[in-house]
Amino acid sequence: MADATVGAGNGKAKKTALVTGASAGLGLELAQLFAQDGHDVVLVARREAELEALAAKLTAERGVTAHVIPEDLSSAAAPERL
């Protein structure tokens, strides 16, 4: 998981959190905590349907931008695809 600052276009910095394993367990909890703190999130896990549902929930409830990347990070080629 990484935390990066990107320009928000209004002079203020907007933080974005990359959360792996975001479809369940600790990854899911971390994604919710980051969104609660106002961070946009990039959600990565194998289960796309769960990621899409979480992204919709975080956007609706927290007003953050949530990007979904369905990816199996155990694959050797995963870093290149990300």
C-alpha positions as CSV (number, residue, x, y, z in Angstrom):
1,M,0.0,0.0,0.0
2,A,1.3,3.4,-0.9
3,D,0.2,7.0,-0.3
4,A,0.9,9.6,-2.9
5,T,-0.1,13.2,-3.3
6,V,-1.5,14.4,-6.6
7,G,-2.6,17.8,-7.7
8,A,-6.3,18.5,-7.2
9,G,-6.3,21.4,-9.7
10,N,-7.4,24.0,-7.1
11,G,-4.0,24.6,-5.4
12,K,-4.7,22.1,-2.7
13,A,-3.0,18.7,-2.5
14,K,-5.3,15.7,-2.7
15,K,-4.0,12.4,-1.3
16,T,-4.6,9.1,-3.0
17,A,-4.1,5.7,-1.3
18,L,-3.3,2.5,-3.2
19,V,-4.9,-0.4,-1.4
20,T,-4.2,-4.0,-2.3
21,G,-6.4,-6.8,-1.2
22,A,-9.3,-4.2,-1.1
23,S,-12.1,-6.7,-1.7
24,A,-12.1,-8.2,1.8
25,G,-10.4,-8.2,5.2
26,L,-7.8,-5.7,6.2
27,G,-7.6,-4.2,2.7
28,L,-11.3,-3.5,2.7
29,E,-11.1,-1.9,6.2
30,L,-8.1,0.2,5.1
31,A,-9.9,1.4,2.0
32,Q,-12.8,2.5,4.1
33,L,-10.5,4.3,6.6
34,F,-8.6,6.1,3.9
35,A,-11.9,7.2,2.3
36,Q,-13.2,8.3,5.7
37,D,-10.2,10.6,6.0
38,G,-10.9,12.1,2.6
39,H,-8.3,10.2,0.5
40,D,-9.2,9.1,-3.0
41,V,-8.4,5.4,-3.4
42,V,-7.1,3.0,-6.0
43,L,-8.6,-0.5,-5.1
44,V,-6.7,-3.6,-6.3
45,A,-7.7,-7.2,-5.8
46,R,-8.8,-10.2,-7.9
47,R,-12.5,-9.9,-7.4
48,E,-13.8,-7.2,-9.7
49,A,-17.5,-7.3,-8.6
50,E,-16.5,-6.7,-4.9
51,L,-14.2,-3.9,-5.9
52,E,-16.8,-2.2,-8.0
53,A,-19.3,-2.4,-5.2
54,L,-16.8,-0.9,-2.7
55,A,-15.9,1.9,-5.1
56,A,-19.6,2.8,-5.5
57,K,-20.1,2.8,-1.8
58,L,-17.0,4.9,-1.0
59,T,-17.9,7.4,-3.7
60,A,-21.5,7.7,-2.6
61,E,-20.9,7.8,1.2
62,R,-17.6,9.6,1.4
63,G,-17.5,11.7,-1.8
64,V,-14.1,10.3,-2.9
65,T,-12.9,9.1,-6.2
66,A,-12.3,5.3,-6.3
67,H,-10.5,3.6,-9.1
68,V,-10.8,-0.2,-9.5
69,I,-8.0,-2.4,-10.8
70,P,-8.9,-6.1,-10.9
71,E,-5.5,-7.8,-10.7
72,D,-4.0,-11.0,-9.2
73,L,-0.9,-9.6,-7.6
74,S,0.6,-13.1,-7.1
75,S,1.2,-13.1,-10.9
76,A,4.7,-12.3,-11.9
77,A,3.5,-10.0,-14.7
78,A,1.1,-8.0,-12.4
79,P,3.5,-5.1,-11.7
80,E,3.8,-4.5,-15.5
81,R,0.1,-4.5,-15.9
82,L,-0.4,-2.0,-13.1
